[in-house]
Amino acid sequence: MTRARWIALGLVAVLSVLAQAFGPHPPYARWWDLVPGSYALFGFLGCVAIVVVSKRLGKAVLQRPEGYYDDA
């Protein structure tokens, strides 16, 4: 990615956390609603979990041994 895209991505991330922290809020239903950026962190950790699980599942189920097709 170019430097301008990284800067734009960082700016969007900072602005989204600030909007959640200082924007209007409905009454709090859960304790994590009080933590600024909690949903952004939850989404990030969810994406990391998806990547880690899919890589391990792919290696366990989809990948074949190196000489798999040579044993014909």
Backbone as JSON Lines, residues from 0, in Angstrom:
{"i":0,"aa":"M","n":[0.84,-1.18,0.0],"ca":[0.0,0.0,0.0],"c":[0.88,1.24,0.0]}
{"i":1,"aa":"T","n":[0.36,2.26,-0.58],"ca":[1.12,3.49,-0.62],"c":[1.04,4.22,0.71]}
{"i":2,"aa":"R","n":[1.91,5.16,0.88],"ca":[1.95,5.92,2.14],"c":[0.63,6.67,2.37]}
{"i":3,"aa":"A","n":[0.03,7.19,1.31],"ca":[-1.22,7.94,1.45],"c":[-2.35,7.04,1.94]}
{"i":4,"aa":"R","n":[-2.37,5.8,1.47],"ca":[-3.41,4.87,1.93],"c":[-3.22,4.5,3.39]}
{"i":5,"aa":"W","n":[-1.99,4.31,3.83],"ca":[-1.72,4.01,5.24],"c":[-2.15,5.18,6.13]}
{"i":6,"aa":"I","n":[-1.86,6.39,5.67],"ca":[-2.26,7.57,6.43],"c":[-3.78,7.68,6.49]}
{"i":7,"aa":"A","n":[-4.44,7.44,5.38],"ca":[-5.91,7.48,5.35],"c":[-6.5,6.4,6.25]}
{"i":8,"aa":"L","n":[-5.92,5.2,6.22],"ca":[-6.41,4.11,7.07],"c":[-6.24,4.46,8.55]}
{"i":9,"aa":"G","n":[-5.1,5.01,8.91],"ca":[-4.88,5.42,10.3],"c":[-5.82,6.53,10.72]}
{"i":10,"aa":"L","n":[-6.07,7.47,9.83],"ca":[-6.98,8.57,10.13],"c":[-8.41,8.07,10.33]}
{"i":11,"aa":"V","n":[-8.85,7.15,9.5],"ca":[-10.19,6.58,9.65],"c":[-10.3,5.81,10.97]}
{"i":12,"aa":"A","n":[-9.26,5.07,11.33],"ca":[-9.28,4.33,12.59],"c":[-9.36,5.26,13.79]}
{"i":13,"aa":"V","n":[-8.55,6.31,13.78],"ca":[-8.57,7.27,14.9],"c":[-9.9,7.99,14.97]}
{"i":14,"aa":"L","n":[-10.43,8.41,13.84],"ca":[-11.71,9.11,13.83],"c":[-12.86,8.22,14.28]}
{"i":15,"aa":"S","n":[-12.82,6.93,13.93],"ca":[-13.89,6.03,14.36],"c":[-13.85,5.81,15.87]}
{"i":16,"aa":"V","n":[-12.66,5.71,16.44],"ca":[-12.55,5.56,17.9],"c":[-13.0,6.84,18.6]}
{"i":17,"aa":"L","n":[-12.61,8.0,18.07],"ca":[-13.04,9.27,18.65],"c":[-14.54,9.47,18.54]}
{"i":18,"aa":"A","n":[-15.12,9.08,17.42],"ca":[-16.57,9.21,17.24],"c":[-17.31,8.33,18.23]}
{"i":19,"aa":"Q","n":[-16.79,7.14,18.48],"ca":[-17.44,6.26,19.44],"c":[-17.25,6.79,20.86]}
{"i":20,"aa":"A","n":[-16.09,7.38,21.15],"ca":[-15.81,7.86,22.5],"c":[-16.6,9.12,22.83]}
{"i":21,"aa":"F","n":[-16.72,10.03,21.89],"ca":[-17.3,11.33,22.19],"c":[-18.66,11.57,21.51]}
{"i":22,"aa":"G","n":[-19.14,10.61,20.76],"ca":[-20.42,10.77,20.08],"c":[-21.58,10.5,21.02]}
{"i":23,"aa":"P","n":[-22.81,10.68,20.54],"ca":[-23.98,10.41,21.39],"c":[-24.1,8.92,21.68]}
{"i":24,"aa":"H","n":[-24.49,8.61,22.89],"ca":[-24.6,7.22,23.31],"c":[-26.0,6.95,23.85]}
{"i":25,"aa":"P","n":[-26.52,5.78,23.54],"ca":[-27.77,5.36,24.21],"c":[-27.44,4.96,25.65]}
{"i":26,"aa":"P","n":[-28.43,4.74,26.46],"ca":[-28.14,4.27,27.83],"c":[-27.33,2.97,27.78]}
{"i":27,"aa":"Y","n":[-26.42,2.85,28.69],"ca":[-25.52,1.7,28.69],"c":[-26.22,0.45,29.18]}
{"i":28,"aa":"A","n":[-26.1,-0.6,28.39],"ca":[-26.74,-1.87,28.75],"c":[-25.72,-2.85,29.32]}
{"i":29,"aa":"R","n":[-24.46,-2.73,28.92],"ca":[-23.42,-3.66,29.36],"c":[-22.2,-2.88,29.82]}
{"i":30,"aa":"W","n":[-21.33,-3.52,30.58],"ca":[-20.17,-2.82,31.14],"c":[-19.17,-2.42,30.06]}
{"i":31,"aa":"W","n":[-19.07,-3.21,28.99],"ca":[-18.07,-2.89,27.96],"c":[-18.53,-1.71,27.09]}
{"i":32,"aa":"D","n":[-19.78,-1.3,27.21],"ca":[-20.21,-0.1,26.51],"c":[-19.55,1.15,27.09]}
{"i":33,"aa":"L","n":[-19.05,1.08,28.3],"ca":[-18.39,2.21,28.94],"c":[-16.94,2.37,28.47]}
{"i":34,"aa":"V","n":[-16.37,1.34,27.87],"ca":[-14.97,1.38,27.43],"c":[-14.91,1.95,26.01]}
{"i":35,"aa":"P","n":[-14.21,3.07,25.82],"ca":[-14.12,3.64,24.47],"c":[-13.36,2.7,23.52]}
{"i":36,"aa":"G","n":[-13.92,2.49,22.36],"ca":[-13.27,1.66,21.36],"c":[-13.43,0.16,21.6]}
{"i":37,"aa":"S","n":[-14.34,-0.23,22.49],"ca":[-14.47,-1.65,22.81],"c":[-14.97,-2.46,21.61]}
{"i":38,"aa":"Y","n":[-15.88,-1.9,20.84],"ca":[-16.4,-2.64,19.68],"c":[-15.36,-2.7,18.56]}
{"i":39,"aa":"A","n":[-14.54,-1.68,18.44],"ca":[-13.45,-1.72,17.46],"c":[-12.45,-2.81,17.85]}
{"i":40,"aa":"L","n":[-12.13,-2.89,19.13],"ca":[-11.22,-3.94,19.6],"c":[-11.84,-5.32,19.43]}
{"i":41,"aa":"F","n":[-13.13,-5.44,19.74],"ca":[-13.82,-6.71,19.57],"c":[-13.81,-7.15,18.11]}
{"i":42,"aa":"G","n":[-14.06,-6.22,17.18],"ca":[-14.02,-6.55,15.76],"c":[-12.64,-6.95,15.29]}
{"i":43,"aa":"F","n":[-11.6,-6.24,15.78],"ca":[-10.23,-6.57,15.41],"c":[-9.85,-7.96,15.91]}
{"i":44,"aa":"L","n":[-10.17,-8.25,17.17],"ca":[-9.84,-9.57,17.72],"c":[-10.63,-10.68,17.02]}
{"i":45,"aa":"G","n":[-11.86,-10.39,16.62],"ca":[-12.65,-11.36,15.87],"c":[-12.01,-11.67,14.52]}
{"i":46,"aa":"C","n":[-11.52,-10.65,13.84],"ca":[-10.86,-10.86,12.55],"c":[-9.56,-11.65,12.71]}
{"i":47,"aa":"V","n":[-8.8,-11.34,13.76],"ca":[-7.57,-12.08,14.02],"c":[-7.89,-13.55,14.29]}
{"i":48,"aa":"A","n":[-8.94,-13.79,15.07],"ca":[-9.34,-15.18,15.36],"c":[-9.75,-15.91,14.09]}
{"i":49,"aa":"I","n":[-10.47,-15.25,13.21],"ca":[-10.88,-15.88,11.95],"c":[-9.66,-16.26,11.12]}
{"i":50,"aa":"V","n":[-8.68,-15.37,11.04],"ca":[-7.48,-15.65,10.25],"c":[-6.69,-16.81,10.85]}
{"i":51,"aa":"V","n":[-6.5,-16.8,12.17],"ca":[-5.71,-17.85,12.82],"c":[-6.4,-19.21,12.67]}
{"i":52,"aa":"V","n":[-7.7,-19.26,12.92],"ca":[-8.43,-20.53,12.82],"c":[-8.44,-21.04,11.38]}
{"i":53,"aa":"S","n":[-8.65,-20.15,10.41],"ca":[-8.69,-20.6,9.02],"c":[-7.32,-21.09,8.54]}
{"i":54,"aa":"K","n":[-6.24,-20.46,9.01],"ca":[-4.91,-20.94,8.62],"c":[-4.65,-22.33,9.2]}
{"i":55,"aa":"R","n":[-4.99,-22.53,10.45],"ca":[-4.76,-23.84,11.06],"c":[-5.66,-24.91,10.44]}
{"i":56,"aa":"L","n":[-6.9,-24.55,10.17],"ca":[-7.81,-25.49,9.53],"c":[-7.33,-25.83,8.12]}
{"i":57,"aa":"G","n":[-6.85,-24.84,7.4],"ca":[-6.34,-25.08,6.05],"c":[-5.13,-26.0,6.05]}
{"i":58,"aa":"K","n":[-4.23,-25.79,7.01],"ca":[-3.06,-26.66,7.07],"c":[-3.43,-28.08,7.48]}
{"i":59,"aa":"A","n":[-4.42,-28.22,8.36],"ca":[-4.8,-29.55,8.85],"c":[-5.65,-30.31,7.83]}
{"i":60,"aa":"V","n":[-6.49,-29.62,7.09],"ca":[-7.46,-30.31,6.24],"c":[-7.13,-30.2,4.75]}
{"i":61,"aa":"L","n":[-6.73,-29.02,4.3],"ca":[-6.6,-28.79,2.86],"c":[-5.22,-29.09,2.29]}
{"i":62,"aa":"Q","n":[-4.18,-28.82,3.03],"ca":[-2.83,-29.03,2.5],"c":[-2.5,-30.52,2.44]}
{"i":63,"aa":"R","n":[-1.81,-30.88,1.38],"ca":[-1.39,-32.26,1.18],"c":[0.12,-32.34,1.44]}
{"i":64,"aa":"P","n":[0.62,-33.53,1.75],"ca":[2.07,-33.68,1.92],"c":[2.8,-33.32,0.63]}
{"i":65,"aa":"E","n":[4.08,-33.05,0.75],"ca":[4.86,-32.56,-0.39],"c":[4.89,-33.54,-1.56]}
{"i":66,"aa":"G","n":[5.01,-34.81,-1.32],"ca":[5.07,-35.8,-2.39],"c":[3.74,-36.45,-2.69]}
{"i":67,"aa":"Y","n":[2.66,-35.81,-2.42],"ca":[1.32,-36.4,-2.56],"c":[1.02,-36.81,-3.99]}
{"i":68,"aa":"Y","n":[1.33,-35.96,-4.95],"ca":[0.99,-36.26,-6.33],"c":[2.1,-37.01,-7.07]}
{"i":69,"aa":"D","n":[3.26,-37.18,-6.47],"ca":[4.36,-37.88,-7.12],"c":[4.28,-39.39,-6.97]}
{"i":70,"aa":"D","n":[3.45,-39.89,-6.09],"ca":[3.35,-41.33,-5.8],"c":[2.4,-42.05,-6.75]}
{"i":71,"aa":"A","n":[2.26,-41.62,-7.96],"ca":[1.28,-42.18,-8.9],"c":[1.62,-43.55,-9.36]}
